[in-house]
Amino acid sequence: MRFLVLTSLLCILLLCLSVFSAEGRRHPRHHAKPGKGKPCCPRIPGPDLMTQKAQANFAPHFFDNGAGSTNGNMALFSLPEDTPVGSHVYTLNGTDPEGDPVSYHISFNPSARSVFSVDPNLGNITLIEELDREREDEIEVIISISDGLNLVAEKVTILVTDANDEAPRFIQEPYVVQVPEDTPSGTSIARVRAVDRDTGSAGSVTYFLKNPHSSKFSVDHHSGVLRLQAGATLDYEKARAHFVTVVAKDGGGKLRGADVVLSATTMVTVNVEDVQDMAPVFVGTPYYGYVYEDTLPGSEVLTVVAMDGDRGKPNRVLYSLVNGDLNETPCEAWHNSTAPPCGLVQNFRAHLSVTGSDGAFEINETSGAISVMQSPSQLRREVYELHVQVTEVSSAGTPAAQAMVPVTIRIVDLNNHPPTFYGESGPQNRFELSMYEHPPQGEILRGLKITVNDSDQGANAKFNLRLVGPGGIFRVVPQTVLNEAQVTIIVENSAAIDFEKSKVLTFKLLAIEVNTPEKFSSTADVVIQLLDTNDNVPKFTSHYYVARIPENAPGGSNVLAVTAMDPDTGPWGEVKYSIYGSGADLFLIHPSSGIIYTQPWASLDAEATARYNFYVKAEDMEGRYSLAEVFITLLDVNDHYPQFEESVQEKTMVLGTPVKIEATDQDAEEPNNLVDYSITHAEPANVFDINAHTGEIWLKNSIRSLDALHNITPNGDLTWSLEVQAKDHGSPSFSTTALLKIDIVDTEMLSRSPMAAFLMQTKDNPMKAVGVLAGIMAVIVAMTVLISTATFWRNKKSNKVQPVRRVLRKRPSPAPRSIRIQWLKFRRTKATDKFVLKEAPPNENCNNNSRGSTPPPQAPAPPPPPSAAPSVGQAPWTVPTVSGSLAPQQPQQPSPKPRAVAKRKAVGSPVQSALVSELRQKFEKKNVQSKAYF
């Protein structure tokens, strides 16, 4: 029985589920919540009902894991506002009854921002926007789960919890308060307020002072009320403003996992208002006054000055003598905008009026001036001690604070005359003088007639004199005076008295008493007008001037301008310019403007002279001058054609060796003087190449023998005529052509003989052959001269080489004969020519250079020197005799005892001239001493 009942209940339940599934398939987006579906019919299933049961599909659903869970359906989920963007904050979790895969979705209201994203497969929810609880503390989202056929959506609310991300912020700034200086301590003077939008402890604010120990103020930690600390007082006279820094801090809280406390600061300006709490203050104490014997009654002796100690709103002050009489100022004098009523003033006067100075002095109640009211001769005491009282008058006209100061007045009847300066016409306090600058040191300024006098007697008449002004220029004599003296001013520093530095020198002549308590003094102005002299030299603005000018500049062209300054005035300051020097011939200078220009006829040529250097002179009217050096460079212009040595040239080319042509361009600078070479015409054209830069010409590489040249030579004579061109690099460019004839030989022709080879090589340049031969001859001659000279001097010093003396009787004539040796001029001969010394008969008027004279017998040859070996190819020297002459030795006829000397043919050789002159002097000197003929 029980089994049948259970079976029936199971069938009814399956039938109801099938019907619910069929309804769900027909309406997949609308599902009834549990308890709201259609009631099941407890019928026994037939065949149709079994088909519906087979097709039923149940909707998926979320798991509800409750509060605090991080997966499920986000029920009662909350999220801190400081969660970083991109964080995984939750995982949607659900299931499908049939076990089908599910997907997750999340959406927001159209008016709300999307702050989350979801992974449809895993259900991971990620934060994509920053959270701010203060702006949005709840987020409504719609989450859904789907199995592909059924979609279940739920609306959930997410709470945003607070984090300590807001700092306190002061409101009602700025804080400026006015506080009277007599405010009692502990009084509240201001209140500051700060708000923090965070919640809980993070939103609670407490207040502190930044520097509580150095401040006169305190702040309530909770209310922010600023008070004057206990025992502290304000004083306007010491500090008129105080600046208090208040710090507001929150209670602290979590921010991104850390405990933080945020704060803010503000400045409270406390302006102190002045109140009447200070007594008047006297200025310039102590006070001393003097009444001299010539002081007139009613004269002012001194003035006392007092002011209200309260500077912010000072009261008016009145002066009175406690032991003297008040000046009876009329009551109407008080009638002004700030004066009290007349009755109050009269009562006030009665309050201040006292006696005790015998009516000798009185004080002006408004100005504080103390005056003597009696003649000094009527005063009975030498010293008066007065007491001056100052009283403040309030705005209501009532007396307020008072102060008192002693005043000492001395009656003096002796030293009543200060030093006084006198000129020629009486007392004078200004003296003027005109003088030239730079007077001699120690000079007396005689144009100043100054006398100083003190009419007092004794120590009261002693005073010092001093010059006050630029120091070290003048000194005054005497420096100490008793009664009277003539003042003398003497020049101390002449260089400082300079008209160019200062046209007027002003000094004060000060006379001050020495031993008197009053220290009476007086001054006189000394004004010295300086007159200019010519004491300055014109100076150029530069020591060097550099200019450049094209060489084709026409005559009269300006080159540069020089400037010299002379600080002197008038004619002495006028500068005249001139130029001089070896390079100044082509230039002129304007005498007054200093402009340097070329001579009208000047033709500049950079090739002849590229640089000019001369001096320019600046001179004043008295001849004082200075110099500067001028450097002028000519800028080259392409004005020369390249030039060949000859317009038609002949060259011999050895096969395989180039020949060279050369053209010169007389321009001074590159690129105007750079030359390029080219062959402009040749027949045939493909035989020669030329180096454009060096001018070397050579056969093309394809031509290697004379046989190849025979075939292409026009006449078969191995001779070519080329037209070559030399062209410079200037702008515009110039060019020149020349005809070049080239004979071509090979090395076999040159190997026939050395002389033939040399002549063949120098065929194109005969001067080269001449130069080589001349060089060989010069070397041979020089060696001969040197060896001969050395041999002569060696023999002379050792006395081993002596000529054979012939003792002759002296002539009857007492007059000694003069000995002359005249040297023959050398003729151009071959390098092998030798010269010998021959004796000539004694004849005073004979010409020693005559070749027709008969030579005397030769002296025997001396023995050879012991240390000198004879040179090969050189004839030995013979000792010259008196009146001997040099004659060339004839070849093929040698003398039995020849003594030859070889002499180099070198015109203007300084070595040859010096040797010959020295030998000549030695011979003449020795012959004169011996006074005999050899």
DRENLO-906719 format. One record per residue: x, y, z of N, C-alpha, C in turn. Coordinates in steps of 0.1 Angstrom, whole numbers, plus 5000, padded with zeros to 4 digits. Layout:
<atoms>
XYZXYZXYZ...
</atoms>
This chain:
<atoms>
500849885000500050005000500950125000501950135009502850245009503550264996503950154990504650154978503850224967502550194966501650254956501550404958501450444971501250594973502550664969503750614972504950674968505150684953504650574946504750574931503850684926502750694931501750794926502350934928502950964939503451104941504651124932505451024929506651044920506151084906505051014902504551044888504051184887503251224897502751364897503851464897504951444904506051544904506751544891506951434884507651434871506751504861505451484862504551554852504651704854504651744866504751894868506051954863507151884865508451934860508451934845507751844838507751844823506951964818505851984824505052104820505852234822506452244834507252364836508452384826509052274822510052284812509552324799508352274795507752304782507452454782506952504793506652654793507952734792508952684798510252754798510752764784510552654776511052654762510252744753509052764756508252854748508553004752508953024764509253164769510653164775511653154767512953144773513453264781513053384779513553504785512653544797511653474800510753504811510553384819511053384831510953274840510253314853509453224857508753254870509653224881509553304891510353274903509753154910510553104919510052984926508753024934507752934933506452954940505453034932505853084919504953164911504653094898505052974896504752904883503352844883503052794872501652734870501552604879500452584885500352464893500352344884500852234889500952114882499652034883499251974872497951894872498251754875497651694885497951564890497351454881497551464868497051364859498051264856497551154853498551044849499051074836500251074833500851104820500451004810499951064798499650984786500850994777500650954765501750954755502251094752501351194750501751334747502551394759502151364771502851414782504251354784504451234780505751174781506651234770506151284759506951354749507551484754506651564761507051684767508151664778507951564785508951534795510351504789510351444778511651414771512351544766511551654763512051774757512251884768512051864781512251974791513652014793513952154795515352214797515152314808515852294819515752384831516752504830516352624835517252744834518352734844519552794840520652804850520352894861521152894872520952984883522353004890522353124897523553164905523653094918524753074923524953024937524853144946524153134957524053234967524953194979526153254979527053214990527053305002526153405001526053485013527053605014526853685024527753805026529153755029530153835024531553805027532153715017531353655008531953554998532453634986533453584979533953654967533553574955532653484955532053424943530653394946529853394935528453364937527653464929526653524935525753614928525953764933527053794940527353934944526353984954525753894961524753934971525553994983525054114987525654194998527154214997527554244984529054254981529454404983530554434989531054564991532554574986532954694982534254714976534854844981536154844986536754964991536955064979536955194982537055294971538555304966539455254974540855264969541355144962540355054958540754934950541454974937542654934934543254974922542554924909542555014899541954974886542654854880541954764875542454644869542454524879541954544891541954434901540854344899541054214902540054114901539254124915537954164914537254194926536254084930535754004920534653904923534653804912534053694915533853584905532353544905531653564894530353514893530353364892529453294899529453154899527953104899527753014890526452954889526452814882525352754880525352624873524052604865524052504856522852464848522452324853521152304855520752174860521052064850521052094837521451994828522951974826523752064833525152054832525752124819524852204812525352274801526352384805527252424796528152534799527352664800527752744809527052874811528052994808527453104805528253234803527653344812528553434815528153544825528253674818527353764823527253904817526953994828527454124826527154234835526854354828525854434832525454554826525054664836524954784831524654904840523554984835522955064843521955164838522555254828521755304818522355394808522955514814522355564825522855694831524055674840524455554843525555524852526755484843527955504850529255464843529555324845530155264836530555124837531855114844531855044856533055044864533554904864532854794859533254664860533254604846534054494844533954414832534054264837533454174829533354034834533853944823534553834827534953734817533753644815533153634803531953554801532153404804533253354803533453214805533753184820534753264826535153234839534353304850533653414846532853494855533753584864535053604860535853694868535453844865535153914876534854054874536054144878536354244869537554324870537054474871537754554880537454694881538154774870537354844862537954924851537855074853537255124863537155264866537455284881538055404884538355434898537055464905537055424918535955444927536155564936535055624939535155744948533855744956534055704969532855694977532155824979533055934980532456064982531556114971531756054959530956094948529855984945530155864948529155754945529455644955528455624964528755524975527955394972527155384962526455254958526555244943526655124938526755094924525754984921524755014912523754914908524154844895524254714895524654634883523554524881523554484869522654374865523554264860523554144867524354034864523453924858523953854848523053744842523953624839523253504839523853384835523053314825523653254815522953194804523553054800522652964797523152834792523052824777522752934770522552934756521052934752520252874760518752884758518052964768518452954780517853034790518753134796518253254799518953364805518353404818519153404828518653454841519353574846518653684848519253814852518853854866519753914873519453964887520054104888519354184896519854324898520354324913521654364914522254374927522854514930523054544942523554674946524954644954525954714949527354694955527654824963528054804975528354914984529854944983530155084981531555134981531955174995532855115000533255145014534355255014534455325025535355445025536855405027537755485022539155475024539655615028540755635035541255765039541955825027541255875017541855935006541556085005540856145014540556285014541256355026541956465023542656535033541656645038541856685051541056795056541256925047540257005046540257125038539657235046540457345048539957465055538957535047537957585054536957675047536957815053536457905046536358045050537758105051538658065042539958125042539858255034540758355036541858355046541358405059542158375069541858405083542658525087542058645088542658765093541858825104542458845115541658905127542459025132541659115137542159235144541959225159543059235166543059205181543659325188542959395197543659495205544759445213545759525215546959485222546659455237545559515242545259485257544359375259544159285249543359165250543859075261542959035270543458955281543858815276544758755284545258615280544058515282544058415273542958315273541758355265541758475259540658525251540658455238539458415233539258355220539358465210540158455200540358555190539858515176539758385173539358345160539058195161538358145150538058005149538357965135539057855134539357795121538557665120538157635108537357515106537757445093537857315094538257225083537357105082536957065071536156955068536856845061536456715064537056595057535856515053535756485040534656415035534656265037535756215043535856075047534956045058534655915061533755875072534555815083533955805094534555735105535755815110536755755115537955825121538655895110538555845097539255925086538656055084537356075088536656205086536656295098537256245109537256335121538556425120538356555124539456655123539856705137541156705139541656775151542656875147542856985155543657105152544857115161545957155155547257175162547857305157548857355164549657465160550957405155551457465144552757415138553957435148553957555154555057585163554457625176553957535184553257575196554157635207555457605207556357655217556757795215556857835203557257975200556058065197554958035200553758115197553058155210552458275209551658325221550258275220549958185211548558145209548457995211547157945213546857805214545557785207545357655202544157625195543457505202542157505202541457395207541457285197541857155202542057045192540757005185539657025191538356975185537557085179537557205185536657315179537457405170538757415171539557495162539557645167539157665179539157805184540557845188541057965183542358015185542258115197543058085207543058175219544458225222544458335229545758395235546158305247547358255247547758165257547758235271547558155281547558205295548958265298548958385303550158455306550858535295550258515283550858585271550058715269550758815265550258955262550658995248549959085242550259145229550759285232551759325223552359455225552559515211551759615207551759675194553159735191553859785201555159855199556259755196556059625200557059525197556759445185555459405183555159335171553659375167553559425155552259475150551459365144552059245141551259135135551959005139551058905140551558765143550958675133551758575129551358485119551358345125550158285126550058155133549658055122550357945122550157835113549357725120548157695116547257595121547257465112547457355119547457225111546157145115545457105105544257015107544656875102544456775111544756635108543456555110543356445101542256355102542656245112541656155115541956045125542755935119543055935106543855825100542955715096543455635087542755525081543555455071542955345065543555265055543455335041544555335034544555375020545555285013544955205004545755104996546555015005545954975016546554885025547454935036547655065036548555135045547755225054548255245066547655335075548255475073547355575069547855705066547055805074547655915077547056035083547256155074546256215070546256335061546056465069546756565064546656695071546556815061546256925066546257055058546657165067547157275062547657385070546957515065546857615074546357745070547057845079547157965074547758075081546758175086546858195099545958295106546858425109546458535103547158665105546458735116547158765127546658835138547258975138546459075134546959215134546659275148547659325154547559385167547159535166546059575172545659715172546259785184546759905181547359985192546260045201546560045214545760115224546660205232546060305239546860395246547260335259548460275258548960215270550460245273551060345265552360375266552560525269553460555278553660695282554460765271554460895270555260965260556760935262557460955252558960925252559661045246560761085253561561195249562661145239562961225229563861185219565061275220566261215219567561295219568061335233567661255243568161285257569661245258570361305267570061415276570061545270569361645276569261775270570161875277571061945270571862045275571662175267571662285274571562415267572562515273572862615264573862715268573262855266573462945275573063085274574363165275574663225264575963305264575663445268576763515271576663645277576063745268576063725255575463815245574063765240573463665247572163615243571163715246570263745237569163835239567963775246567263845255566063785261565063745250564363635252563463575243564063485233565463465233566063375224565863235228565763145218565563005220566862945224566862865235568062795240568162655234567062575235567062445229565662395228565462285222564062235220564062085224563162055232562961915236561861855227562061725224561061655215560561535222559261515222558661395228557561355219557261225219556161165211555461055219554261035215553460935222554060795220554160715230554760585229553860495221552560525220551660445211551760495197552460425188552660465175551460445166550660355169549460325160548560445159548060495171547160605172547660705182548760775178549360865188548460985192548561015205547861135210548661255209548061375209548761495209549461515223550661585223551361605235551561755238551561795251551861925255553061925265553862035263555062045272554762155282555462135294555362225305556662215313556962325320558162325329557562305343558062205350557562175363558062285373559262335371559762445379559962565371559062585362559062715354557662755351557462855342556162905339555762855325554462825323553962795310553762915302554062895289553763005280552163015279551763135282550263155282549763155268549563045263549063035249547563065250547063155241545563185242544763065240543563065246542662955245542162935231542163045223541663025209542662955201543862945205544862865197544562715197543762675206543362535207542262495197541662595192540362575185540762515171540762385170540962325157540162195157540362115147539561995145539761895156540961895162541261795172541461855186541161985188541362045201540262015211540562005223539461995233538762125236537662115243536962245247537862335255537562465253538462565260538462555275537362515281537362505295538262395300538262285293539162175297540662215296540962295285542362345284542762425296541862515300542262605311542462525324541562425326541762345338543062265337543362225324544562145322545862235325545762365321546862455323547062475338545962495345546062515360546662395366546362275360546962155366548462145364548962205352550362195349551262305355550662415358551362535361552062515375553462535375554262525387555262635386555862675397556862775397558162725402559262805401560562755406561762795398561562855386562662895377562863045378562163115387562263255388561863335376561063265367560663335355561763355345562963285347564063305337563763225324563063115324562863035312561363005310560962975298559662935296559762835284558762755282558662655272557462665264557562655251556362655242555662515244554362515248553762395251553462305239553562355227553262275216554562225209555562315208556762285201557862235210557862265223558862215232560162305232560062425226561162515225561262585239562462585245562762655257563462785254563062895259563563025256563963085269565063175269565463255280564663385280564163425291563263535292563963655298565163645303565863745310567263765303567863875306569163905301570163815308571263755302572163675309572863745321572963875320573463945332572563945344571263925342570363925353570163785359570763685353570563545358571563525370571063465380571763465393572563335395572263235387573063105388573763075375574762995377575562955365574862835358574162745366573562625360572162625365571162595355569762585358569362435355568762375364568262245362566662255361566262235349564762245346564262105344562962085347562261965345561161985336561261925324560161935314559261815315557961845316556961745316556161745303555961635298555161615286553861535290552761585285551461515288550661495276550161365275549361335263547961395266547261435255545961475255545061385247544161325253543261225247542361285236541761205228540861255218539661335225539361305238538361375244538761505251540061535250540661655255541061645269541161525275541561505289542961465289543661505300545061465301545161315303546261255297546461115298547861085304548661005298549960965303550861085303551861085312552861185313554261125314555261215311556661175313557461305316558561285322559361405326560861375323561561485319562961475316563661595322564961575327565661695332566361765320566461895321567161985311568162065319569462065314570562135321570862255312570762375317571162495310572262565317573362585310574562655316574662795311574962885320575163025316576663045314577063085302578463095298578663245295579663295301579863445298581263465292582063355288583463365283583463325268583363205266583563155252582363175244582163295239580963335231581263375217582463345213582863385199583463255192582763215182583363105174584463155165585363065160586263115150585563165138586163265132585563335121586563355110586163335098587063355086586863495080587963555076587863695071588663695057588063765048588763795036589263935036589563995024590164125023589064225026587764195025586764295027585964265040586364165048585664145061585363995062584363965071584063815073583563755060583963635058583663575045583663425047582663355041582663205042582763135029583263215019583463145005584663214999585563134995586763184988586963114975587263194965587363134951588763164945589263074937590563094931590563014918591263074908591463004895592962974893593262854889594662814888594762714877595962694872596262594862596462464869596062354861596162224867597662184868597862084876599262034879600262134883599962214893600962314898602162234904603262294906604362224913604062194927604562074931604262034945604962124954604262164965604762254975604362404972603762424960603362564957602362614966602362744970601362814978600362874970599062854973597962924966597963064971598663154964598863294968597563374965596763324956595563394953594463394964594663314974593763304985594263384997593463495000593763575012592763545023593163455032592263405042592963435056592163495065592563515078591463455087591863385098590863325108591163385121590063415129590163485141589163425151589463415164588563385175588763495185587663575188587763695197587863655211587663525215587763485229589263495233589463475246590863485251591263345257592563325257593063205264592763085257592362975265592062845259590862845250589962935253588762945244589062995230590163055228590563115215591463015208591762895213592562805206591762705198592062695185591262605177592162545166591662435160592462365149591862405136592762405126592362425112592462285104591462265096591462135088590762155075591362095064590662095051589861975050588561985047587661875045587361865030587561755024587361735010588261615005588461614992589361504987590661504994591061394999592261395007593561384999594561445005595961425000596261524989595361624986595661714975596261844980595661904990596262024996596461995011597262085017597362085032597362225036596862245048596662385054597662405064598162525065599162575074598762715080598762725093599062635104597862545107598162445114597062355118596462385132597162455140596662495153596862645154595862715158595862865159595462905173596063015177595663085189595363225186594063255187593463385185593363415169594463435162594463475148595663425141595363395128596463345119596163375105597163385096596963385082596963245077595963205069595763065064596563055051597362955051598162915039597762775034597462765021597062635015598262595005598762475007599962434999599562314992600162304979599862184970600562064976599861954978600461834983600561724972599661714963599661614953599261684940600261704932600061774919599361694909599561564909598961474899597461474901596961484913595561484915594761604911595561714909594961844904594861834889593861764884593761734869592461794864592561884854591461944848590461844841591061734836590261634829589461554839589961534851589161464861588161544868588461664871587561754878587861894875586961974869587162114866587162204878586462154888586262234900586662154912587462204921587862134934587162224945586362154953585762224964586162164977586562244986586962205000586262295010586162245022585662315033586862335043587062465046588062495056587362505069587662415078587062395091587962445102587362525111588062575123587162535135587762455144586962395155587862415167587162455178587862485191588362355196589462365204590162245209589762215223589862305233589762275247588462335253587462365245586262415251585162305250584262305260583162205260582262225248582162355244581162385233581662335220582962335218583562295205583062375194583062505196582562595185583362575173582662585162583362575149582762655139583462675128582962745116583662695104582962715093583562665080583462765070584362755060584362835048584662755036583962775026584062705013585262755005586062665001587262704992586962634978586662724968586362674955587562704946588162604939589262624930588862584916588762684907588462664893589762634886589862514881591062464874591062514859592162554854592362594840593162484834592862454821593462344814594862374809595662284809596962294802597162174793598162184785598362074775599261964782598561884790599261784798598961644794598261624783597861494779598361464764598761344762599261304749598161244741597961274729596961214721597161054721596060984723596160844724595260774713595860684706595060614696594160514703593060484696592160384702592660244701593660224693594360094692595760104689596560014694598060014690598259974676597359894671597559844657596259864649596459894636595359904627595659814615594759734611594859634601593759664590594259674578593259704567593559614555592659594546592759524534592159604523592859604511592359684500592759614487591859604477592159534465593359604458594159534451595259594444594859674432593659654427593159744416592359864421592459894434591760014438592360134432591460224427592060344421592760434430593560524425594260624434593260714441593560744453592660824462591660744469591760614469590760534476591060534491589960534499590060534513590460394517591360384527591860254532591260224546591460314555590860304568590960434575590360444587590360564595590960534608591860614613592460594626591860704635591860684648591260784657592160794669592460914673593260934685592461044693592461024706591761114715592761194724592561324725593361404734592361474744592461434757591461484767591561634769592661694765592761844767591661914759591462044763590362124757591062224748590162284740590662394732591662354721592562434717593462404707594362284711594562264724595462154729594762024726593462024725592861894723592661854708593161944699593061924685594161834681593861734673594861624669595161644654596461634651596861634637597561504634597161444623597661304619598661314608599661224609600661214598601061074598601761034587602260894586603660904581604460804585605860794580606260654581607360624574607860484574608060444560608860334558609260294545608060244537606960204543605760164535604760264533605060394536603960494536604060584523604860544513605060624502603860634493603060524493601860524484600660564491600760624503599560654511599660794516598460854519598360984525597360974536597361064545596361064556595861204558594561214560593961344562594361394576594861514577595461564589594461574601593261594598592261624609591361504611590961434600589961324602590661194604591961174601592661054603592260944592591660984581591360884571592660864562593060744561594160704553593660664539594260724529593860684515595160684506594960624495596160604486596460734478597660744474598060854466597260864453596960984448596160984436596860914424598160914424598960854413599360704416598960664428599460534433598860424425599660324421599260204414599660084422598760024429599059914438599259784430600159704435600459584428600859474439599959384441600159284451601259194448601659174435602759094431604059154434604159294433605359364437605459374452604459424458604459434473603059404478602959294485601659254490601259314503602259364511601959414524602759544527602059634533602659764536602559784551603659834557603659854571604259994574603560074581604160214584603460254597603860374602603360424614602560554612601560564620600760684620600960764633601060894632601360974643600261074646599861084658598861174663599561274672599461404668600261514674599361624677599561684689598861804693599661934689599162044692599762164687601162194694601462134705602762154711603762044709603361954700604261844696604161714704603261714713603061584721602361484711602861364711602361274701602461134706601761044699601760904701601760834688602160704687602260634675601360514675600960474663600260344662600760284649600760154648601360084636600160044627600360064614599360034605599859914596599059814594599359704585598259704574598759714562597859714550598159594541597259514538597459404530596659424517597359404505596759414492596059284489594859284485594059174481594359144466594859034463595259004449594058994440594359054428593359044417593958974405593258904398593858824387594058914375595258974375595559074365596859034357597358914358598458864351598158734343598658734331598558604323599658514327599458384326600558284328601558314317602858304319603858324310604858214309605058164297606158064294607458134293608558064295609858124294610058174279609658084270609758124256608458074249608058154239606858114232607057994223608357974220608657854212609757784220609557654223610457584231610757454224612057414227612457284222612857194233612357074233612656974243613156844237613956774244614456644240613856544250613056444245612456344254613156214252613656164263614156024264613055934265613055834257611955734257611755684271610555694276610155654289610355754300610855874296611055984306610256104301609556164310608756284306609556404305609056504297609656644297608656734304609156844308608256934316608357074310607157134309607057274306606557344318606857474319606557544331606157694327605057734332604657874330604457934344604758054345604558134358603558234357602758254368601758354369602158454380602358574376602858674386601858724396600658674396599758704406600258664420599858724430600458704443599758594451598558564449597858474458597158364450596858264457595958154451594558204451593658164442593958074431594458144418594658274420595058354408596358304401597258254410598558214404598658064402597657994404597657844401597457824386598257744380598257724365597957574362597057554353596757424347597257424333597757304329598357284316597457194307597557214294596757134285597357144271597157034264597657034250596457074241596657184234595457234226595557184212596757154207596757104193598057014192597856894186598956804183598456714171599456684162599156594151600256484151599856364152598556314156598256344170596956334174596456384187596656284198596856164195596856054206598256004208599256094209600556054211601056094225600656204230601156264243600056284253600356264265599556304276600256414285599456494292600056604299599456604313600256624323599756644337599256784339598056804341597456944342598057024353598556964363599057044374600557064373601356964369602856984369603357014356602657004345603157034331604056924326604056804332604856704326604156634314604956614304604456554291605156424289604356324286604956194283604156124272604856014267604255944256603155854262602155824255601055734259601655594262601055524270601555394274601555294262600855324252600855224240602055244232602855354233604055374225605255344234605955234230607055184238608355184231608455214218609755204211609755314200610955344195611155444184610555394171610555264169609955204157608455244156607755234167606355274167606255424164607155504169607055644166607355684152608355604145608655634131607455624122606555534126605355514117604355624118604355694129603355794131603955934130605255954130605856084128605556134114605156264114604756314100605956294090607156334094608256324085609256204088608856124098609756014102610956064109611056184114612256234121612156234136611156174141610856174156610856304162610256404155610056534160608556574159608156634171606656674171606656824175605556884170605257024174603857024181603957064193602657074201602357214205601057244206600657364211600057344225600757394235600357374249599757504254598857494264598257614269598457604285598657724290598757744305597557834309596757794318595557874322595457884337595258004342595258024356593857994362593657994375592457964382591658094386592058204381591458334386590058354379589458464383588158494378588258644374588258684361588158584350589558514348589458404341590658324339591458374327592758374328593658404316594458284312594758284299595558174294596558214284597658134282598658164273599058034266599458044253599857924246601257934242601957824240603257824235603457704225604457714217604757604207605857524213605657394214606657304220607157204209608457204206609057104197609757004205609456874203609956764210610756674201612056644204612856544198612856424207612656304202612556184210613756094207614456054217615655964216615355854226616155744224616055634233617355634242617355534251618555524260619755474253619655414242620855364235621655474229620955584225621655694220622455764231621855764243622555834254623655754260623755624257624855544263626155544255626155624244627355624236628555684244628455794251629555854258628855944269629555954281628956044291628756184287629756234280629656374276628556394266628356294257627256304247625956294254625956204264624656194272624356314279625356374285625156504292624656614283625356624272624956724262623556704257623256574255621956544250620856574260621156554273620156584283620056724285621156804283621056944285620857024272620456954262620257024249619157124250618157084258616957174259617257294269618257274277618557384287620057404287620657484278622057504278622557574290621757654297622257724309622557614320621857504320622157404329623557354328623957324315625357284313626357384317626057514314627057614318627157624333625957614340625957614354626757504360626657384355627357274360628857294359629357334347630757364344631257474353630457584355630957694363631057644378630157554382630257504396631457424398631857344389633057264390634257354391634357454382635457544382635557624396634357664401634357744413634857654425634457524425634957444436636457424435637057404423638457394422639257514426638757634421639357764425639357784440638157754446638057784461638957694468639057564465640057474472641457524470641857574458643157624456643457744464642557834465642757964473642857924488642057844493642157804507643457734511643857634502645057564505646257664504646257744494647457834492647457934504646357984508646358084520646858014532646357894535646757824547648257804547648857764535650257734534651057864536650657974531651358094533651458134547650358134554650358184568651158084577651057954573651857864581653357884580653757914567655257944565655658074571654758174572655158304577655358284592654458214599654558204614655758124618656158024610657257934614658557984609658558094600659758154595660658054587659957944582660757844575660757874560659857954556659757994542660158134541661358164537661858304535662358324521662058444516662658474503664158494503664858474492666258504492666458654491667158704501667358844501668558894493668259004486669359064479669559204485670759214491671059344498671459444488670759544487671059654477671359784485672159864479672359994485671160084484671060164494669960254494670260364484669260414479669360524469669860654477670460744470670960864477669760944483668660934477667561014481667160974495667061074504666661034518665160994519664461034510662961004511662760854508662060784517661760644514660860624503661060514496660160484485658860424490657860454484656560394487656460264479655960164485655860034479654460004476654159984464652759954459652759824453651759754456651459624450650159634444650059624432648759634425648359494419647259454421646859324417646159324404646459224397645859214383644459164385643559224377642159164376642159034368641458954373641458824367640558824355641058764345640258744333639558614333638458604326637658474326638558374317638958274324639758174318639258034322639857934318639457804321639857774336639257664341639557634355640957594358641757564347643057504349644157624348643657744346644657854345645357884358646657914358647457934370647958074369648258134380648858264381650158264389651158344386652458344392652758494396653558514406654058644410655358674403655458784396656658824390657158954395658558974396659159094401659159194390658859324394658959434385660059524390660659604381661759694385661159804393661859854403661359954412661060084404659860124404659460244397658260304404658360424410657260474418656060504409656160534397655060574388654660464379655260344381654960244371653560184374652960134364651660064365651859914367651559864379651859724382651059634374649959684368649059594360649459584346650559654342651059644328651659514325651159454314651759324310653059334302653359454298654559474290655859484297655759494311656959514319657759384319659059404319659959284319660159234333659859114336659959054349661359044354661659074366663059054372663358914374664558874377664858734380664158694393663658564392662858504403663758464414663258474426663958424438663958274438664958214445664958064446663758014453663257904450662057844456662357804470661557834480661757784494661557634495662057584506661757434508660357424511659857304508658357284511658157284526656957324530656657324544656657184550657057174562657157034568655856964570654757034572653556974577652456964566652657044555651557054545652056974533651156884529651456794517650956874505651656864494651156934482649956874477648956954472647756904466647956864452647256764448647456714434646856824425647556854414646956944404647157084408647857124419647957264423649457294423649757414418651057464418651457524431652657514436653057574449653057724448652757784460652857934461654357974461654658094456655958154457655758284466656758314473656658434482656758554473655758644474655758764465656858864468657358934458658359034460657759164459658559264462658059404462657859434447656759514445656359564431656159444422655859324428655559214420654159224414653959164403652559164397652159024394650858994393650358864390650158854375650758754369650558734355650158594353649258564344648858424342650058344336650258224340651358144335650858084322651758094312651458044299651557894299650557824294650757684293651857654283652457534285653557484276654857554279654957674287656157744290656257764305656457664313656457684328657757754332657657834342658857904347659657804355661057834356661857734363661457724378661057834384660657824398659257904399658257844393656957914394656357904407655758014411654858014423653558064419652657974417651358014411650258014422649358094419648158104428646858094419646058004422644757994414643758084421643058154413642058244418640758224411639658214419638258184413637758304407637158284395636458394388635058404394634958484404633558504410633458644413632658714405632558864405631858894419632558984426631959034438631958934450632958834449632958734460633558804472632958804484633458864496634658784501634658654500635758574505637058604497636958614484638158644475638658784479637758884479638259014482638859024495638358964505638958974519640358904519640458794512641758724512642858804505642458854494643458934486643859064493642859134499643159254506644059224518643759114525644559084537646059054533646258974522647558944517648359074513647559154507648159284502648659364514647859384524648259454536649459394543649459264544650659194551651959224543651859204530653059224522653559364523652659464522653159604522653759634535653059584546653659614559654959564561655259434557656559374559657559444550657259484538658259554529658559684535657659754540657959894546658859874558658659774566659559754577660959724573661159644563662459604558663159704550662359794543662859904535663959854525663659744520664659694510663859624499664459604487663859534476664359394476663459304473663759164472663759124457
</atoms>
